[in-house]
Amino acid sequence: MNIEPSFAADTPIMRFRLGYQSDARIEEALDLSRRYGDEKQYGVRLSVQHAKGDTAINGANAADTSVGLGLDYDGDRARAGFYFGYQKQHIKHGRSIVYTGTATRVPDAPDADTNYAASFNSTALENEFGLLRGEFDLNPHWTTYAAVGANHTDEQGEYGSPTLVGNDGDAGIYRLGFRSKPIRSRVRPVFAGISTPAP
């Protein structure tokens, strides 16, 4: 999933969405956006989404929560934006891929709702990220800019993908788990430069 920072639009936004997915997954989302100031130079945007319930795959359950806050300034010569996002996902008994292993032919596909994953399959992902950027027009021909970001991710889970043994449909599963010691990653990129307007 690729998440793009969203900032306030020129016109106010107040949007609520309620959705349903089989078998019993409910989704709610809220998007609020408004600009302030004499010249509408200050912007605020808040996006919240939550979904939880049984999916169309037998025995699978998924929950997802995300929050995004965007603040920006759009002046005559200077522009700046700050964005913070949070996302948490939890999937139980999620269906994984199947490796062909020693099989010499691809077996017939099962029904679309068949869950051939191991019962212990689960994953929990938690992610926080932020972005701060700014631009300043030195003159009509040159603009200087800078941006800094940070991302922190925690992953805990137990995974297993079937590997076919022969052509009769038998399979084995290797179990891989990260429950006692989660995987953590941190990224902090920085960018800066000077540019001319696009032709």
C-alpha positions in Angstrom: 0.0 0.0 0.0 1.3 3.4 -1.0 0.0 6.3 1.3 0.2 9.8 -0.1 0.0 12.8 2.3 -3.2 14.8 1.8 -3.6 18.5 2.6 -6.5 20.9 2.7 -8.2 21.6 -0.6 -9.3 25.0 -1.8 -12.9 24.3 -0.8 -14.0 22.8 2.6 -14.5 19.1 2.9 -16.7 17.2 5.4 -17.2 13.7 4.2 -18.3 10.5 6.0 -18.3 7.0 4.5 -19.8 3.8 5.7 -19.1 0.6 3.9 -19.6 -3.2 4.1 -17.6 -6.1 2.7 -18.5 -9.7 2.9 -18.6 -11.7 5.0 -19.0 -9.3 7.9 -16.5 -6.4 7.5 -17.7 -2.9 8.4 -15.7 0.2 7.4 -16.1 3.8 8.6 -14.1 6.8 7.3 -14.1 10.5 8.0 -12.4 13.3 6.0 -12.4 16.9 7.2 -10.6 19.7 5.4 -10.7 23.5 5.7 -8.5 26.6 5.0 -8.1 29.6 7.3 -6.7 33.1 7.1 -7.4 36.3 5.2 -6.0 34.7 2.0 -6.8 31.1 3.0 -3.1 30.5 3.5 -3.4 28.1 6.4 -4.8 24.6 5.8 -5.9 21.7 8.1 -6.9 18.2 7.0 -7.9 15.2 9.1 -8.6 11.8 7.8 -9.6 8.8 9.9 -10.5 5.3 8.7 -11.4 2.1 10.5 -12.4 -1.3 9.2 -12.9 -4.6 11.1 -14.6 -8.0 10.6 -14.6 -11.4 8.8 -13.4 -11.3 5.2 -14.7 -13.3 2.3 -12.0 -15.9 2.9 -13.3 -18.6 5.3 -11.9 -18.1 8.8 -10.0 -14.9 8.1 -10.5 -11.7 10.0 -8.9 -8.4 9.4 -8.8 -5.0 11.3 -7.3 -1.8 10.0 -7.1 1.7 11.6 -5.4 4.7 10.0 -5.2 8.4 11.0 -3.7 11.2 9.0 -3.2 14.9 9.9 -2.0 17.5 7.4 -1.1 21.1 8.2 0.1 23.5 5.5 0.9 27.1 4.8 0.6 28.6 1.2 2.0 32.1 1.1 3.1 34.4 -1.7 6.7 33.3 -1.7 6.8 30.6 1.0 5.1 27.3 1.2 5.3 24.7 4.0 3.6 21.4 5.0 3.6 19.0 7.9 2.0 15.6 7.7 1.7 12.9 10.4 0.2 9.4 9.8 -0.5 6.4 11.9 -1.7 3.0 10.7 -2.4 -0.3 12.5 -3.3 -3.6 10.9 -4.1 -7.0 12.4 -4.9 -10.0 10.2 -5.9 -13.4 11.7 -5.7 -16.6 9.6 -4.8 -14.7 6.5 -4.4 -16.7 3.3 -0.9 -16.8 1.9 0.7 -17.9 -1.3 1.4 -21.5 -2.4 4.8 -22.6 -3.5 5.0 -25.3 -6.2 7.8 -27.2 -4.4 8.4 -30.6 -6.1 5.2 -30.5 -8.0 5.6 -30.7 -11.8 2.2 -29.3 -12.7 0.0 -26.6 -11.2 -3.0 -28.1 -9.4 -6.6 -27.1 -10.0 -7.5 -23.9 -8.1 -9.7 -24.2 -5.0 -12.9 -22.3 -4.5 -12.2 -18.6 -4.1 -13.3 -18.6 -0.4 -11.2 -21.6 0.6 -8.7 -20.9 3.3 -5.7 -23.2 2.9 -3.5 -21.2 5.3 -2.3 -22.6 8.6 -4.6 -21.7 11.5 -1.7 -20.0 13.3 -1.2 -17.4 10.5 -1.5 -13.9 11.9 0.2 -10.5 11.5 0.1 -7.3 13.4 1.7 -4.2 11.8 2.0 -0.7 13.4 3.4 2.2 11.6 4.0 5.9 12.4 5.4 8.3 9.9 5.8 12.1 9.4 6.9 14.6 6.8 8.0 18.2 7.0 8.8 20.2 3.9 9.2 23.8 2.9 9.8 25.9 -0.2 10.8 29.6 -0.7 10.9 31.6 -3.9 14.3 33.5 -4.0 13.1 35.3 -7.1 10.8 34.5 -10.1 13.5 32.1 -11.5 14.8 30.2 -8.4 13.2 28.3 -5.6 14.9 26.6 -2.7 13.4 23.7 -0.9 14.0 21.2 1.9 12.2 18.2 3.3 12.7 15.7 6.2 10.7 12.6 7.0 10.7 9.8 9.5 9.1 6.3 9.5 8.8 3.7 12.3 7.4 0.3 11.8 6.7 -2.6 14.2 5.8 -6.1 12.9 4.7 -9.1 14.9 3.4 -12.3 13.4 3.5 -16.0 12.7 3.6 -17.0 9.0 3.4 -20.2 7.0 3.0 -20.8 3.3 2.1 -24.2 1.9 4.8 -25.9 -0.3 3.5 -28.6 -2.6 5.0 -32.1 -2.3 4.3 -34.0 -5.5 1.3 -33.7 -7.8 -1.4 -35.2 -5.5 -2.1 -32.0 -3.6 -0.1 -32.8 -0.4 1.8 -29.8 1.1 4.1 -29.0 4.0 4.3 -25.7 5.9 7.3 -24.1 7.5 6.5 -21.9 10.5 8.1 -18.5 10.9 7.3 -16.3 13.9 8.1 -12.9 15.3 5.9 -12.7 18.4 8.5 -12.6 21.2 10.8 -10.2 19.3 9.1 -8.0 16.8 10.7 -6.7 13.7 11.4 -2.9 13.9 12.6 -0.6 11.2 13.3 3.2 11.2 13.9 5.5 8.2 14.8 9.2 8.3 15.4 10.7 4.9 16.4 14.3 4.3 16.2 16.2 1.0 17.3 19.8 0.0 18.0 21.7 -3.1 17.4 24.6 -5.4 15.4 24.6 -8.7 14.1 26.7 -11.6 10.5 26.6 -12.7 9.5 23.9 -15.1 9.5 24.9 -18.7 
